[in-house]
Structure formats: C-alpha cells, structure tokens
Amino acid sequence: MLSPDQQDFYNRWLQKADNIVDEDVASLIDKYVTLFINYNFLYNIVPIKKLRKLVMRENKLVTERELLLLQLIFLELLLLPII
C-alpha cells in the first residue's frame, strides 16, 4: 500500500525507535515521540490511499454524487482529531 519512499521513511523511524534503550524517562519520551511520528505519518497517508482506491472503479471515476460523499467522509476523517 505504501510507495517505496514511504516504506523507507516508515522503516527508518521504526528502526530509530528500536535503537532507543529504555533506561530512563528521557529515553522513554524519545521512543514515544519517535513512534508517534510513524503513527502520525500512517494516520495521514492511509485514508488518502483508501480514498483513491475507492474513487477508481475499473479505471473509471465514480459518479459525482459518490465523489461528493467520499469527499465528505475524507473531511470528517481530517476533522476527527480536532473534535
């Protein structure tokens, strides 16, 4: 689902998190922030990719009504963390 560049980004940050030794509170915070970066990256990428998959149906765009509905769902996904 992820492009090679996106997979590389994800794997590099995951490796950074794995290399942090849990010795003290500061290192735990470092690990938390590093893993959060990966989570946030996926949280922003996956809905866009799923939306693209839904929009294309046998290489044909969906109807205007369906596209509007998908756009509303996408906007709701973007606003959900704010609420």
N, C-alpha and C positions, 0 to 999 in steps of 0.2 A: 504494500500500500504506500510506503514511503519511497521517495526517489533515493538514488544512491547518496546524494549530498545530504539529504535529511537523515538517512540511516547513519551516515558518518557522524553528523552532529550529535545524534542521539547516543551513539556508541561511545563517542569521546567523553560526553558528560557523565554517562553511566560508569565509565572506567575511572574518571576523576573521583566519583563518589566511592567506588570500590577501593580506591587507593588511600582514602582518608582513614586514619586509625582513630578508633573511638576511645581516646584516652581521657579527654576532659570535656567540659561543657562547650568550650570554643570549637573543638573538632566536631562535636555533635551538631552544632549550629552550622558549621561549614558543610557537613554532609547533608543536612536538611535543606540548605539553600541550593546546593548542587542538584539534589534530587528534585527540588521544586522547579528548577529551571527546565529539567527534562519533562516534568509533568505539564508545565505551562506550555512548552513547545508542542507537546502532543495534543493538549486541550485546544490549541488554536489551529492545528493542522488537520486533525481527524474530521471535524464537522465539515470543513471546506471540501475535503476529498469525498466524503459521503454525499454531500450535496451535488458535486459534479457527477458522481456515479448515477444519482437519481435523475439528474437533468437529461442525461443522454440515454436514450432508449433505442437500441438498434441503430445508432448513429443518426437518430432524428431527435430534434428538440421536442420537449413536451409541449402541451398546449399552453397558451398564455395564462389560463386560469390555474393550471397546475404549477406553472413557474411562479406565479404570484404567491401561491400557497407555500411553496418551497422557500421563497424569499422571506416570508413572514416567520416561518419556522427557524430559518437561519438567524434572523434578527433577534428572535426570542432566545436562541442559544447564546448570542453575544451579550444580551442584556441580563441573562440569568445570574451571572456572578455579581452584578451590581445590586440586585434586589436583596 
